[in-house]
Amino acid sequence: MEGTEAPSETQASIDRTVEWVDTDASGHQHNSAIMRWVEAAEADLFRNLVLPEYFPSAPRVQQVVNYTAKLWFGQRVTATVRIQKLGRTSMTLAFEVYGHAHPNSPGGLAAHGTLTTAHVPAGSATAQPWPERIRQAAGATVPKGLNL
């Protein structure tokens, strides 16, 4: 994917507590909880960029999750999402999910990865170029940025 790396101000973080519903039978996070927290941070990012038009036109085309530690019921977590790369019709977001210190864990990086969306506007069956408003807000004009 050809694209431009985005600046660090195109990021957002959310803090959550691992709730019982977020866990599996062994008491640590279910794999799907990571992506829900990442998507909450993604929503915060695009709200902060004042880009409500992003949501109904950006389906996922790839998700890569690397699990590095368990998160436990009651543990505080922070999920951070950054726009890593903006291509002509796709956007890659990098993410990290950290657990805070907890009786079952010293804390630290629990998961990291990327998710890629494509711009598929209403009425289209295929990806289309991102509108200029989204490109500018996502930092497409900045030649070098921050990678996770």
N, C-alpha and C positions, 0 to 999 in steps of 0.2 A: 504494500500500500504506500503510495507516494503521499507525503504530507509534511506538515510543519509541526515541530514540537511547540507546545504551548507554555506560557509563563506560569510561575507558581501561584499567582493570584487566581488562577482558574482552578481552585480546589475548595473543598468543603469537608468538614468533619462533623460527626454526630456522636453523642455519648448515649449509651443505653446500659441497662442492666439485663443480664441473661435471666429471662423469666422461665418458669417451669415449662411453658409451652414451647420454648426454644430448645429444650433438651430432649435427648432420647432416653431410652430405658436405663442407661448407665449413668445418667446425671450430668453429662457434658453436652455441649451444643450439638444440635442436629446440623448436618451439613447445609441445609437450606437456610438456616438462620444467618449465616455469613452473608449470603446474597441479599437477604432482606435488609440487613444493616447497610450494606453497600448501596442498595437502591434508595434507602432513606437519605444517605449522604449525597447520592446523585441528584435526588429531587431537591435537596437543599441547595446544591450547587447551581442548578438551573433556575431555581427561584431567585437566588442571589444575583444571577446574571440577568434577571428579568426576561427569561426566554420561555414563557409558557407554551409556545408553539413547538418546542422540542418534544414534549411528552407524547403527543398522539402520532408523531411521525418518525420515531426512532426505535424500531424493533431491534432486538438483540440478534446478532448474527454469529457471535462467538463469546464464550465465557471460559476463562481459564482460572482455576482456583488451586492454590497450593496451600495445604493445611500444614501448619508447623507446630501447633500446640493446641491443647484442649482448653475450652472455656467452660466454666462451671456455673451451675445455678447460683444466682445471687452475685456473680462477679460483674464488675463494671467493665465495659468495653468502649473503645473509641474506634470508629470506622472513618477513614479518610479516603477521599476520591480526588484524583487529579486528571485533568484532560492531558493525556500524554501525547496524542498525535491526532491531527485533523487532516483527513484526506479529502479528496474531491467529493465522495459520496459516503464516506464512513468516518467514524470517530472512535478512537480507542481511549478508554479511561483506565488508568492504573489505580489499584486500591491496596490498602493495608488495613488490617484489623488487629488492634492491640488489646490484650487483656490487662487490666490493672491488677495489682497485688491482691491476692485472695488466699484464704486458708489452704486451698488445694493447689495453689499455683503462685510462683513468685511474680507472675505477669510477664509481658513481653509480646513479641509478634506471634499472632495465632494463625493468621492467614494473609496471603497476598496474591495478587494476580491482575488480570485485565478483563475487561469486557468491551466488546466492540459492537457498536450500533451502526445502522445504515440509515440514511435519510430517505424515507419512503413516504412522501406526502399523500394526503387523502386523495383517493381516486387513482393512484398510481399502483401498478403491480410490480414495479422495479425501482431500484435505488436511483435517486436523482441528486444532482449537486446540492450541497448545503446552501441555503440562502445567505446572501452577503451579511445580513444582520447577525446570524448565528456565527458565521466565520469570524467576523470582527470581535464579537463578544468572547469567543473561544480563543482569541489570541492568534488567529491565523497569520497576521502580518508580522508577528515576532519570529525572527529566524532561529532563535535558540532558546531552549527552556529547561525546565527541571524534569528529570525522570525519576521514578521511584526505583 
